[in-house]
Amino acid sequence: GYLHTGIEKTCEAKFWQQVVPLTDRIDYLCPMTNNLAYCLAGEKLLQLEIPERAQWMRVLLNELTRLNSHLVWLGTHAMDIGALTVFLYTFREREEILRIFEHVSGQRMMTSYFRIGGLALDPPLDFFDSVQSLIKILPEKIDEYENLLTGNPIFINRLKNVGFLSAEEAIALGVTGPPLRASGVDWDLRRDMPYSSYEKFRFDVPISQDGDVWARYIVRLKEMRESVKICQQALDGMPEGPIKADAPHVVLPDREKMKTQMEALIYHFKIVTEGFQVPAGEVYQAVESPRGEMGYYAVSDGTAKPWRVHMRNPSFATLQALQTMCAGRLIADVVAVIGSIDIVLGEIDR
């Protein structure tokens, strides 16, 4: 409970656009994934059509976010088992990703870059070159991690045949994401319930039938390689055009227009001071976060503030499986099992 800050209740006192910075802090290792789930929910209620360039940028940044999160998982998981060197390697690459986030949004972690209606800002001119330089080297870096761990007999003995979770148990306990796929369930929201143009990208969904800690390790490593492929596709096919929807009552006008056109200045003033009204209704929007299904249930009563925002966070659900995975094992195995489900306490407490 040390991280509990009452985020869901706080949402009810904020304008719809003011909730975005709150979503950053739920799962602080994948803030843009939270941004996306919330923005998609609001856009459904508003029935906004998001420009293709903004959608592809969201995909690119979400896959970089997945890589960022998995790098933290791999480094800390290996360190928990006793392999200290990998932590230094993974955080070396993670630092490059955080530099890219800071370059595009002004913030390393709590980016708040997505908006209901599109993106906050146009990407900088050299943004795509920076991303290309990163993803060009990532495959060989992932090979380095595997060279240190995958053949290491100590690492293998600590992970294999530990923390078993069957497909039936995983489904019954609400487990999603890599732990579910490592138990043999072929389910990924990016492919099976696509959003933000994911249906236009080609990628494999890694699965395993083993259901143990080792399987979760292998599945996430393969996911990192698939994320690199998605990033490359996004760079190669990035559409031109606007990054915001044509909705002046919802989206802040460009700053140049705001400075030179009275109508744009009025819209800017009204949105900032009064918010924008969202049609009454309710919606549930789920996305595939690095940890599994992240869902936002949003209810509007027709005003400028949400009546209710509830987050369905994967760590909260997956943590229920800890007892099942640890039953009959050694105390030392609990460390390996917790690392394998990759919880973030911010989204458990929220």
Residue pairs with C-beta under 8 A, 6 or more apart in sequence:
1 349
2 345
2 349
3 345
3 346
3 348
3 349
3 350
4 349
4 350
5 25
5 349
5 350
7 22
7 25
7 26
7 311
7 350
8 308
8 309
8 310
8 311
8 350
10 22
11 19
11 22
11 306
11 308
11 309
12 305
12 306
12 307
12 308
12 309
13 305
14 22
14 305
14 306
15 274
15 275
15 276
15 304
15 305
16 42
16 116
16 275
16 276
16 278
16 304
16 305
16 306
17 115
17 116
17 271
17 275
17 276
18 275
19 38
19 306
19 309
20 35
20 38
20 39
20 112
20 114
20 115
20 116
21 110
21 112
23 31
23 34
23 35
23 37
23 38
24 31
24 34
24 35
24 109
24 110
24 111
24 112
25 31
25 110
25 346
26 34
26 311
26 313
26 346
26 347
26 350
27 33
27 34
27 289
27 291
27 294
27 313
27 315
27 344
27 346
27 347
28 109
28 110
28 344
28 346
29 68
29 69
29 72
29 290
29 344
30 65
30 66
30 68
30 69
30 289
30 290
30 291
31 65
31 109
31 110
31 111
31 112
32 58
32 61
32 62
32 65
32 101
32 111
32 113
32 114
33 62
33 65
33 66
33 287
33 289
33 290
33 294
34 289
34 294
34 311
35 111
35 112
35 113
35 114
36 58
36 62
36 114
36 195
36 196
36 287
37 285
37 286
37 287
37 289
37 294
37 295
37 296
38 285
38 296
38 298
38 309
39 114
39 115
39 116
39 117
40 195
40 196
40 285
40 287
40 296
41 283
41 284
41 285
41 296
41 297
41 298
42 116
42 278
42 298
43 50
43 116
43 117
43 245
44 283
44 285
45 278
45 279
45 281
45 283
45 298
45 300
46 116
46 117
46 247
46 250
46 278
46 279
47 279
48 116
48 117
48 245
48 247
48 250
49 245
49 246
50 117
50 118
50 196
50 245
51 118
51 241
51 242
51 243
51 244
51 245
52 197
52 239
52 241
53 238
53 239
53 240
53 241
53 242
53 243
54 118
54 119
54 242
54 243
54 244
54 245
55 196
55 197
56 197
56 234
56 237
56 238
56 239
57 119
57 123
57 234
57 238
57 243
58 114
58 119
58 196
59 196
59 197
59 198
59 201
59 230
59 234
60 131
60 230
60 231
60 234
60 235
60 238
61 101
61 104
61 113
62 196
62 287
63 227
63 228
63 230
63 231
63 234
64 97
64 100
64 101
64 131
64 227
64 231
65 290
66 223
66 224
66 227
66 289
66 290
67 93
67 97
67 138
67 224
67 227
67 228
67 231
68 94
68 97
68 98
68 101
69 289
69 290
69 291
69 342
70 220
70 223
70 224
70 227
70 290
71 90
71 91
71 93
71 94
71 97
71 224
72 90
72 91
72 94
73 220
73 290
73 339
73 342
74 86
74 90
74 145
74 220
74 221
75 86
75 87
75 88
75 89
75 90
75 91
75 94
76 87
76 339
77 217
77 339
77 340
77 342
78 84
78 86
78 87
78 148
78 149
78 155
79 86
79 87
80 335
80 336
80 338
80 339
81 154
81 155
81 158
81 159
81 335
81 336
81 339
82 154
82 158
83 148
83 149
83 152
83 154
83 155
85 148
86 145
86 148
86 149
89 141
89 144
89 145
89 148
90 145
93 134
93 138
93 141
96 134
97 134
98 108
98 109
99 108
99 130
100 127
100 130
100 131
100 134
101 107
101 108
101 109
101 111
101 113
102 108
103 124
103 127
103 130
104 111
104 113
104 121
104 123
104 124
104 127
105 111
105 112
105 113
105 120
105 121
107 113
112 120
113 119
113 120
113 121
114 120
115 244
115 251
115 252
116 250
116 251
117 244
117 245
117 247
117 250
117 251
118 242
118 243
118 244
118 245
118 251
119 243
119 244
121 243
122 243
128 235
128 238
131 231
131 235
132 235
135 228
135 231
135 232
135 235
138 224
138 228
139 225
139 228
142 221
142 224
142 225
142 228
145 221
146 221
149 155
149 217
150 221
156 214
158 213
158 333
158 336
159 212
159 213
159 214
159 217
159 336
159 340
160 212
160 213
160 214
161 212
161 214
162 212
162 213
162 214
162 329
162 333
162 336
162 337
163 212
163 213
163 325
163 326
163 329
163 333
163 336
163 337
163 340
164 211
164 212
164 325
165 175
165 179
165 182
165 183
165 211
165 212
165 321
165 324
165 325
166 183
166 211
167 180
167 183
167 184
167 185
167 211
169 175
169 183
169 321
169 324
170 179
170 180
170 183
170 185
170 211
170 321
171 180
171 185
173 317
173 318
173 320
173 321
173 324
174 317
174 318
174 320
175 183
175 292
175 317
175 318
175 320
175 321
176 187
176 291
176 292
176 293
176 314
176 317
176 318
177 288
177 289
177 290
177 291
177 292
177 293
177 314
177 318
178 216
178 219
178 220
178 223
178 290
178 291
178 292
178 342
179 216
179 292
179 318
179 321
179 340
179 341
180 187
180 292
181 187
181 188
181 205
181 206
181 207
181 208
181 219
182 207
182 208
182 210
182 211
182 212
182 215
182 216
182 218
182 219
183 208
183 209
183 211
183 215
184 207
184 208
184 209
184 211
185 207
186 205
186 207
187 205
188 205
188 288
189 195
189 286
189 287
189 288
189 293
190 198
190 201
190 203
190 287
190 288
191 198
191 203
191 205
193 286
195 285
195 287
200 237
201 230
201 233
201 234
202 229
202 233
203 226
203 229
203 230
204 222
204 226
205 226
206 218
206 219
206 222
206 223
206 226
207 219
208 215
208 218
208 219
209 215
213 336
213 337
213 339
213 340
216 340
216 341
217 340
220 342
244 251
245 251
248 264
248 267
249 267
249 271
249 276
250 271
250 276
252 258
252 267
252 268
252 271
252 272
253 261
253 264
253 265
253 267
253 268
254 264
257 264
258 264
258 265
258 268
259 265
274 304
275 304
275 305
276 304
277 302
277 303
277 304
278 300
278 302
278 303
278 304
278 306
279 300
279 302
280 300
280 301
280 302
281 299
281 300
282 297
282 298
282 299
282 300
283 297
283 298
284 295
284 296
284 297
284 298
285 295
285 296
285 298
286 293
286 294
286 295
286 296
286 312
287 293
287 294
287 295
288 294
289 314
290 342
291 313
291 314
291 315
291 318
291 342
291 343
291 344
291 347
292 314
292 315
292 317
292 318
293 312
293 314
293 317
294 311
294 312
294 313
294 314
294 347
295 311
295 312
296 309
296 310
296 311
296 312
297 308
297 309
297 310
297 311
297 312
298 306
298 308
298 309
298 310
299 306
299 307
299 308
299 309
300 306
300 307
301 307
311 347
311 350
313 347
313 348
313 350
314 347
315 341
315 342
315 343
315 344
315 345
315 347
315 348
316 347
316 348
318 341
318 343
319 341
319 343
319 348
321 341
322 334
322 337
322 338
322 341
325 337
325 341
326 333
326 334
326 337
329 337
